[in-house]
Amino acid sequence: MSNVYGLDFLRSEHNLPSSEGDAAATTTTSATPAFRRSSSSSIAVIPDVSHKSDLEKQSDVLIFLRQHRSSGCLPPSVIYKSLGIDLSDGGVDSAVANMLANNPKVNVEEVPDPENPSLSIMHYGYRAKFSTVRDRATLLAQINRCKHGVKWSDLTDAYDDVEKDLKKLLAGGEILGVNNPEERDKVLFPRGDHFLVELDGCVTVDLPELPVEPEDKNDLARMEAYKQELLRLKHVRQATSHLIKTDIDHRTQIRRGEAVRVGNEWFRVSSAVREGVSLDNQPPRAQAPPSVVSMKDLSKKNEVDGYVRRFDQNTLPLDGSLSEEVGTANLQSAKKARERLHAIAGGEGGTHRGVSGGASATLLSSVASEKNSSMLAGVFAKSIAASFGMAASRGPGAAGGRKRPTAMIKRPGEGGPGRRGPPGAKGKAAPDADSVKRAVEDAKQAASDPSLSYSHAVRHGCTKDVRDMYLETLDLVPTSEVDLHKVLLEKKLIEPGEKMSRPRMKRKANLDNDGKPKKRRYYERKNMRRTNTHLDGTDIGAMLAEAAERQSQGKEVGDGGM
């Protein structure tokens, strides 16, 4: 068969053998794959896979493509240099290329050759089961779409670090996980709506300050000492951030192993009994449950062995460390916001008297509240406005009665710049309206600071003490609605004339789903004719004729024959 391009002179029978070396070179050239091995020491040696079977080569390619799935489809040259498997067109491992083309885990794309665009090269890439999952957001969206659950193993090949994101989603309670002991796998389900509750007590973290970088960077000795001290303090800060300080005991509100959010980061309350081992590698009795809440405490044997991190009235242990950019920064911002709020409520500068009670007590207290933050900020600002003028009117010899705050506010056009309070009153000059307005705006802004939301730790579901109280008193609640109504009346939880429940709404049969009257339609079949003509002239025939006329007019006829 002649050469397609007419280059018959290149055929082997047209070449004269010059020597054995040339013949050997000719033979080697015809048998060498398209990608030759380099003898240069600067280039990595291509592995020899001649002893492996085609199935082993396919497995090696799959593992390689999975490890580099973020790079997309790879050309055969990259695979050959890394694995020594030639997947080029007509290469040594063409059988492996055919197996990969039929493998559902491999994505094959035909790409033009950069050197010769008229030709095409097959590129190979890894195809995950869920190809649309590329990051944490798409991962959560995919799990939320699987109402009947999805296996953990089906998601582990989606992208790099997908298992780390899955653990974070489980730890934070954004998804549900159920162990499947038969397949030694875990099934993930969407959680749906969240019910989050703040814990009592303001959380803080005490971390050592990082050293300041020397100004003279040419001083090598000082720079080296600075770097070592910086590295040491970073390790100390990371180890210290596991232990969160609180001013109210959390042991009555949350258990070890349950999920808790601190500084807008989700963790599990530490249940580790072995130092230096992650929570997943702890003994089964010390591992956190897949659920974010627990109905009972962990094994008593853990207390005998001793937990690694203490959990007492002033400390909340976490299974991980706070990040410097998110968790630690949010807690520090919340601490500054609380200090600013306390300063305003305490009457800083003496321009107004201190406020207490009501919204101020709720905002300044360490006890968590379910009240709306914007409403509390508005009430707190009004309290600050009402407190103005009282500080100026109360001197050492002032009388005890309160006066209207607005009486001490200097309005534009009322008196000169040195106007003071009423005769006999001691103290500073009364503030003008602009000063009061600025102070009220500052108070409202301080009470509305979003950083205040990081002051409390957050958990899923009701607290431990509330759940225990509910379970202990569940048997005391009457099962009958009548008995329950009587108990509620005795405890004065409802008014005497108040009904137990609202009457159930009755749905009218002649209304559609939108509440509009249904339109009745009567249809007459085509070519329909009467067959009871023998009744004409009788009373029954007259009734049938009248019914047919009413039906043709679209009016209701009879009761349907019932």
N, C-alpha and C positions, 0 to 999 in steps of 0.2 A: 504494500500500500504506500503510495507516494505521500510525501509531506504535504499537509494542507496549504502551507504558505509557499510551496515550491522550493524548499531548501533541501533538496534531496542530497546535496553534496555533504550535508552534515551527518548522514547516516554512517554507522560504524563500519559498514563494509567498504565505504569509499575512502576510509582513512588507512594509511599504511602504518603498520606497527613498527615503531622505531626502536623500542627497547622494552624490556620487561617492566621498567619503572613507569614508562608511559602507559603501558597496558594496565598496570595496576592503578595508575592515576585515573585512567579512563573508567575502569570498573568502579573505583571508589566514588567518582563523580556521579555516575548513574545511580548508585545506591544510597548516596547521602541525602538526607531530608533537605527540605527547602531552607531550613534554618541551621546553619553550620555551627559547630562548637568552636569556640575561640580558645587558642592556646595561651592567650595573654594572661598574665598573673593578675592584672588589674580588674578583670571581669570574672564574675563568679562562675564556677564550673557548673555546667548543666548536668543534673543528675541522670544516672543511667537507669532506665526503667525497662530494659529489655527482658528482665526476668519476671516481670509482672504480667498478669493476665489482663484481658480487656475489661473485665468487671472491676479489678483493682484500680486500673487506670481511670475508669469512669468515676469511681468513688473518690479518687484523689482530685479529679477535676471539680467534682461537686463541692468537696470541702474547700478547695481553693476559691471557687466562685462565691461560696457563702461567706468566707472571710473577707472578700473584697466586693460584697454586694453593693456597697455605697458608691463604688466606681462605675456602676452600670455594666454594659456589655464590653467584654475585653476581646481583643484580636487574638488569633492563634499564636502570633509571635510572642506575646506576653506570657501566655500559658506555657509555650515551649521553653522559654528561658527560665521559668520558675519550676516547672515540673518535668521537663524533658519529654513531654507528650506532644507529638506533631499532629495537630488537627487541621492542617492546611489541606486545600483541595488536592487530592492525589497523594497525600502524605502517607507515612508509614502507618499511622494510627487512624486511617480512614474508617475502620470498623468502629472505633471508639467515637468518632464524630457522628456516625449514623446512630449509635446508641444514645448520644446526647441529644440529637435532633428529635428523637422520639420520647425523651424523658420529660415528664410533666413539670419537673423541678428546674428545667433549663429553658431559658428564653433565648431563641436564636434569631438574630437580625442579619439581614443581608446589606452590607455597606460597601459603597464603591471603593476600589483600591486607590489610595492616595497617589501611588506611582503611576498607575494606569487606570484612569477613571472608566474606561470601557469595560473593565473587569470588575467583579464584585468579590468580596471576602465575607465569610461567615463570622460574625462576632457572637460570643457566648456570654450569657449573664445568668445570675441566679434568680429564679422566680419563686417568691414566697407565696404561701397560700393566700394571704391577704396582701395583695400588691399595693393597695391604697394606703396602707399603714406605713408612715414614714417618720413620725415623731410622736410625742406624748399626746398631743391634741387629737391627732387622727386615730391613735390607739384607743383613747377613751371613747371617741365617737364610734369606733367599730364595735367595742364591747357593748355600748348602749344600744346598738342596733340588733345585737343578738339577744333577743328576749328570752330564749331558751338556753342560754349559756354558750360559752366557747371554751375549748380546752386551752390550758396554759401552753402545752406543747405546740399547738397550732400557731401561736403568736411569737414563739421564741426566735424564729428566723426572719422576722419582719425587717429589722434594722439593727444597727449596733447599739448596745446598751439597752435593748428593749426589756430585758429582765430587770434591770435596775428601775426602769419606769414602772413596770408592773408591781414591783415590791412597794414603791412609793404610793401607787394608787391603792394598793391593799392596805398599807399602813394608815393612810389618810381616810380610809372609808369611802373613797369615791366609787369603788366597785366592791362587789361581794365575792368571796371565794369559798368554795366547798371542796373538801378533800375527797378524792375518789381512790380508796385503798385498793380496789381491784386492779386498776390500771396504773396505780402509783402516780397519779396525775392530779391536777387541780382544775376545777371547772369555775369559770368566772362569769358573774352575772351583773347586770346594771343595778345600781342602788336605787335610782329614782330620786324623789325629793329628800332633802336632808333635814334633820331636826337637830340643830346645834344648840347647846346650852353653855353659858359662861359659868366658870367656877369662881367661888368666892376667893378673895385675896389678890392683891396686886403682885405680879410676877416681875422679878428683876434678875439680873445676872451680874455678878461681881467679877470683872476681868481686869488684869493688870494692864496699865497703859503701855503702849509700844514706845520704844525709844525714838528720839528725834535724830534724823540723819545729820551727821556733821556737815558744817558749811564747807570746810576745806576737804574736798574729796581727794586731793592729792596726798593727804596724810594716810598712807597705807595702813599704818598700825591702828589708827582710830577707826578707819573704815572696816578693817577686819574685825575689830572688837565690836563694832556696831552690828555687823552682819551676824556674828555669833549670838549676841544678845537678842537680836531680832528673831532669829530662828528659835532660840530657847523660849522666848515669851510667846511666840506663836503656838508652840507645843503646849505651853501652860494654859493659854487661852482656850485651845481646842479641848483640853482635858477638863478644864473648869466649866465650860459651857454645857457639859452633861448634867450639871446640878443647878437647878433653877431655884432661886430664893422666893419665898412667899411669906406673907404675914398672917395667913390663916391656914389651918391644918387642912390639907387636901385628902387625907386618908379616909375621911368620911364621905367623900364625893366621887372618888375614882379608885379603881383597883390597878394592881400591877398587870401589865400586858394589854391594857385598854389604850385606845387611841386618844391622843391629846394634841391640841394645836397650840404652839407657843411661838410668838413672833411671826405669825402667818406661815409657820412650817409645821407639818404633821410628823409626829413621832409616836412611839409606844412607850408607856411607862415602863422603865427598865425592870426586867425580871431575870437578868443574867446572874448565874451562880458561878460562872467560870470567867476569870479575868483574861482579857485579850482575845476572846472568842465572840464572833458575831451572834446576834440573837437567833439566826437561823440554824447555827451549829451548836446551840446549847442543847442540853438533854431535853427530851420531849416534854417532861413535866415543867420545864422552865421556859419553853418557847411561848411566844405570844400567840393567841388563837387567831384563826383567819378573820373572825368577826371583830368589829371594833369595840364591842361591849362584851362583858362576861356576866353570867348570872351568879357565879360564885368565885371565891378566891382560888389562887393556884394551890398546888400541892403543899401540904404542911412540911414535907421533907425539904422543900426549898429553904424554909426558915431554919431548919436544923442545920443544913449545909451553910447557910448564910448567903444573903444577896451581896453582890459586888458593890452596888451603889445603895446608899442609905435612903430611906423614905420615911421622913419624920415630919413633925409639925411645921418645920421651917424649910423643908427641902422637897422638891419634886424631881426625881431622877428620870432622865431620858435615855433612850437606847441609842441615840446619836448625838452629835455635836451640832450646835447652831452654826449656820454659815455667817461669815462676817458681813456679807452684802445684804442679807435679808433678815435673818432671825435676830442677830445681835444688834444690827442697826435699828430695827423696829422697836426692840425693847428699850434701847437708849433714847429713842425719840419719844416713846411713851412716858419714860421717866421725866424727861424735860417738860413735856406737856402737863404732867401732873403737878410738877413744881410751879410752873407758871400759873396754873389754875388755883393752887393753894395760896400763892402770893396775892392774886387778885381778890380772892375771897377773904383774905385776912386784912384787906384794906391797906395795901402797900402805899407808901408815900403820905399817909394820913389824909388823903383827899376825901375818903368816905369811911364809914364804919364797917367793921367786918360783918359778913352775912353768914347765917347758919340756918339750918332747918329747911324742909321742903326740898326743892331741886338742888340746892347747895349741898345738903346732907347726902343726897343720892350721888351727886357727882364726886364729892370728896371722900366718900366712904369706900372701903375696900370690898364691901359686899356687892356682888353682882346684882344688876337690876334688869328687868325686862322692859322698862319704859323706853319710849322713843328718844333717841339722842338729840334730835333736832328740837323736840318739845322741851327737853330738859335745858338745852342751851338757851331757848327763848325765855323760859321762866327764870333762869339764872341771870340773864341780862336785865330782866325787869327788877330782880332783887338788888342788883348793883345800882340801877337807876334810883330805886327807892331809898338806898342808903346814903345818897349824896345829900349834903347839907346838914346831916345829923352830926357829923364829926366837928363841923365848925361851930354848931350851936351848943355843943356840950363842952364847956370849959370846966375848970376846977370848981367854980362857984355857980355853975348853971343849975337851973331847976330841973326836976326830974321829968316833966311832961314832954311828950313827943310833939313835934310840929310838922306841918306839911313840908315835904322835901322841896317842893317847888318854890316855897317862900324864900329860900336861901339862895336860889339860883339867879344870878344877875342876867337879865335879858338885855338885848341891845337897846340903848337909849335910856336905861335906868341907872342914874348915878355915874360917878367917875370910876377910874380904875382902882381907887383905893377903898371902894365901898366894902363895909364889913357887916356883920350880923346886927341884930337888934341891940339897943342900949343895954349895957350890963353884961353882955355875952363876951366871953373870951375865946380866943382861938384864931385860926387862920381866916383869911378872907373867903367869902363864899365863891365857889367856882362858877364860871359863866356857863351858858348853855352849850357852847362848843366843846368845852372840856368834858361836860357830862356826856355829850354825844360820843366823843372819842372814847371815853372810858367804857361806855356801854357797848360800843362796837368791838373794843378790845376784849371785853368779857365774853361777848357772844362768839367771837372768833376763837378765843381760848377754849371755850366749852364745846365748840364744834370741831376741834382739831381731830382729824382722822387718826392720828397716832394714839389717841386715847383708847381706840378699839383693841390695841395690843396690850392693854394693861392687865387683862385677865386671860387665863388659859381657857380653852374651849374644848368641849367633848361632844360626842354623839349621844343623843338620847338623854333622858333624865338622869340626875345624879344618883349615886349609890344609896344615900340616905333616903331619898324620896322613893326609890324603887323598893327598898327594904320595908319602908313604912306601908307602901301599897300592898306588898305581898303579905305582910303581917295582918293587915286589917281587911284583906279581901273576903275572908269568911264572915266578917261582921256586916257586910253589905247585903241587904235583903235582895233576894232574887226576884220577888214579885214587885211590879211597878206600884201597886197600891201600898204595900208595906214600905217601899222606898220613899214614896210621897209622904207618908206619915212621919218617917224619921227625919226627912228634910224639914218638915214643918216644926218638929220638936227642937231641932238644932237651929231654927230660925235662919235656914239657908235659903228659903223661898218664902214669898208672901202667902198669907192664908188663902187669898183668892186666886193665886197663880196656878195655872194648869200644869200638869206633869209634862206634857209635850204638846206641841202645836198640832192641830188636826191635819191629817194627811190631805193634800190637795187632790180633789177629784177631777179626773180628766173627762171632759165632755165628749160624748161619742160623735157628735156632729161637727167637731173641730179637727183640723189637720194638725201636723206637727208645729206649724207656725201660729196656731191659735185662730186661724181664719176658718170661716164656715166651709165645709166641704161642698163641692159642686157635684150635684147628682146628674149623671148622664144616662140617658136611656138610648139604646141602640136597637134599630130594627133590621133584622136580617134581610139580605137581598132575596128577591123572588119568593118571599114568604107569603103563603096564601092559606086561607082558612080551610080547614077540612071538616068542620062541624056545621056545614051549611044546613043540615037537617033541623037545626035549632032556630033557624030564622022564623020569625013570626011568633016566637014564644017569649015568655018573660026572661028566661035565661039567655036567649039570643040577644034580647035588647040590652041586657047587662053587659054581655060580651062586646057588643058593638060600641057601647058607651066607653068601656074600658079601653078598647082599641083607639078610639078617638082621643081620649085623655093621654094615652101613651105617645101618640103621634105629636102631641103638643108639648111633650117633655114633662108632664106632670106625673106625680107619684100615683101608682095604681096598686091598691090592695096591700097585703102584707107579705107578698112573695109566695103565696100559696100555703103558708103555714097555718 
